Amino acid sequence: MVVRVAVNGYGVIGKRVADAVAKQDDMQLAGVIKTKPNYEAKLAIKKGYKVYVPDAASLDLFKKANVPCEGLHENLFSKCDLVIDCTPAKMGADNKKNIYVPKKLKAIFQGGEKDNIAEVSFVAQCNYDKAVNKNYVRVVSCNTTGLCRTMGAVDKAFGIESSKVVLIRRAADPNDIKTGPINAIVPETKIPSHQGPDVQTVLPIPIETVAIKVPTTLMHVHVVFIKMKKPATAQDVKNVFANTTRIALYNAADGFESTAHLIDYARDVGRYRYDIQEIMVWEDSIYVNGNELAYIQAVHNESDVIPENVDAIRAMFNLCDVKTSIEKTNKSFGIK
């Protein structure tokens, strides 16, 4: 079976999801939905993607700008099996109610939506099987995905008795010129912050989180403290991370002293858009004292959730098992 996929919203996440779907041999990108005839729409057309619009007003904008499109999104929805909703946060619920449910379309939502929008909140290596044959799946946020990958690996290997995480959050995506702060550090004063409960929609682990927003656009950084159920050594933890997919170990001693160095490395090795789908753990930060573990990781907020969207499609149509899906997706991204 080849799943016909529509991408609703072609921005930071949507354009990456569209590219990822187009690479898969068991999926077909039926088209993307864009509201404005800007450079992103023009690049999508240049790539050969079919671009649709959500309403008559957008259609008029495309006509005035002399940018071709395929017409209204109803035409796209009649030609697809599933929609990946990458619209701005909180729009997904209305789209589900007004479009996807009436048209009996399966849909994947992103982490900006509340967890009750879907039957499952999803991270492939944690709960792939729970999404099998489901109609509505929510791929959790970049931060939640990052925590689930590494903490899920620790929980599987050693168990987690308790945990606390400090999230140092980037302020905005690199193309966002409207969001601050410019010269401030902004704490999320509600403790625990929302990321902990979001992790628990995927992993049933005890977790408390604190979030702080800082003026950078490159990556998030997490400082993780875990009390494990079993004692371990730092090398034990390193071995677990090294043998867990979509986690990569890097050392400050090799020059990876900051998120800027990680991004620069991604550029140098030829990562498209300098995307880093893996969760980057500083190996030399891993500290263990008996059953107490600490480590620092970086999350590329623009790209770490993209593989999860691809794997969610395979689960929802029961195309293959989790191992096969992750291997196929990783190969398409060049993830080793």
Protein Blocks (a to p, Z undefined) as FASTA:
>chain_A
ZZddddehjafklmmmmmmmmmpckbccfbdcdfbfcfklmmmmmnopacddfbfklmmm
mmmnopacebjfklmmmmcfbdcdfbdehklmmmmmmmmmmnopacdddfkbcfklpmbd
cdfklmmmmmgopabdcdddfklmmmmmmmmmmmmmnopabdcddddddfbdfklckbcc
fbbcdddfbdcdfklmmmmmmmccdddddddddddfkbccdddddddfbdcdfklmmmmm
mmpghiacddfknopabfklmmmmmmmnopahhiafbccddfklpccehjaccddddddf
klmmmmmmmmmmmmmnopacfklmmmmmmmmnopZZ
